[in-house]
C-alpha cells in the first residue's frame, strides 16, 4: 500500500488531472478516482461501467496499479464501456 500519483483523464474531457491513487486499489476504485474530477463537470455521467485503459490496454477491474505495472505519473484513461 503506497500512494501513487498518476496523470489521468476521462475520455471526452480536455483536462488531464493529477489523481492520487494507491498501488493496491482495484481498477474500479481507480476509475472512480479519475471520474471524480470530470464526471458531471465536463463529461456527462452514464449508466455504464467505467473502465481503465493503460498503454492502449483495457485493464481488468480486479487488477491493481501494482499488478498492471502503473508507475509514478503514468497516464491512465477512464472511459465508459
C-alpha positions, 0 to 999 in steps of 0.5 A: 500500500503506497500512494501513487500519483498518476496523470489521468483523464476521462475520455471526452474531457480536455483536462488531464488531472493529477489523481492520487491513487494507491498501488493496491486499489482495484481498477474500479476504485481507480476509475472512480478516482479519475471520474471524480474530477470530470464526471458531471463537470465536463463529461456527462455521467452514464449508466455504464461501467467505467473502465481503465485503459493503460498503454492502449490496454483495457485493464481488468477491474480486479487488477491493481496499479501494482499488478498492471505495472502503473508507475509514478505519473503514468497516464491512465484513461477512464472511459465508459464501456 
